[in-house]
């Protein structure tokens, strides 16, 4: 007897993509019990704590289930999770995509060294992505950099790429299955050999019937000319770029061991807007990084304003044991949270202004579930009519107290 597993996803979009793979390619063989896979995150110590909490809650709610724990936290601390009485099996990031690892009689603890991963990324094909209108294609895995706050290179291994032909084939399969938007994603997407712009161009040329292509987070230190050329010339590349900015102060960036300085981010944004004036930009930001002063925090706020960033993902610094930043002088927790709140308030104000400017415009949106939809620049819209997930609809946008409503436009 075989069963499709349930998957609980914690953490990043890449985990979400891999959860889709597990749902389709990890049948449970020879066991009558239902199986739940917990795909964990280890980006912070708090993420690991939340993973353990989720596992305990899951055992209380599903006493009959077999619980398999995998993902980055399991890769980093497999023995800790194996020792939990709620856990039946622990799999590493390599093993979680192997159907044989879930079979009855397979090892209860199987975690290989990701640092010894093969140089080329190899993944099973994904034809349908969990019923969503939007689908992700993982084109890159791992990271060769060592940011002082980040544990990810030790949970994902060295940087490696999916060959261009495989990325094109994957996008074609998803488009043929009815997905109207494909997102190229990876741990360090900007490191893709030959440039992410060249890859995106190959996908758009190879899948001319794909209406929308979107890119996940980019590093402002790395941008190939092909990316900006494509942004200028190809409307199917969505005008929404999200940057791994992290800070707007050069000394903080140096202590983070980032590859860019503020001037690099400014140059990236200027080139993007020159290529596509309607491009909307967002950024990941860490508030209260160790040693950050009030002046440094204010410098980050100034950069957010100066660059006109709209979609902000703000994280108060959370100590990640085992990283160099964890040994640096800490900013007090309440101050970290207060600085994060200030950045979020800036983001809220930027979003409000962005929504105001969209009032009355006619745009094409991609329908999701429950009358939700997204503009090309990722702006959320509530539809005033029913549309099946995956439908592309042209609507007139109306600004309301709760956001934008999309009205039928003929």
Buried (B, 14 or more C-beta within 10 A) or exposed (E): EEBEBBBBBBBBBBBBBBBBBBBBBBBBBEBEBBBBBBBBBBBBBBBBEBBBEBBBEBBEEBEEBBBBBBBBBBBBBBEBBBEBEBBBBBBBBBBBBBBEBBBEEBEEBBBBEBEEBEEEBEBEEBEBBEEBBBBBBBBBBBBEBEBBBBBBBBBBBBBBBBEBEBBBBBBBBBBEEBBBBBBBBBBBBBBBEEBBBBBBBBBBEBBEEBBBBBBBBBBBBBBBEBBBBBBBEBEBBBBBBBBBBBBBBBBBBEBBBBBBBBEBBBBBBEBBBEBBEEBBBBBBBBBBBBBBEEEBBBBBBBBBEEBEBBBBBBBBBBBBEEBBBBEBEBBEEEBBBBBBEBBBEBBEEBBEEBBEEBEEEEBBBBBBEEBBBBBBBBBBBBBEEEBEBBBBBEBBBBBEEEBBBBEEEE
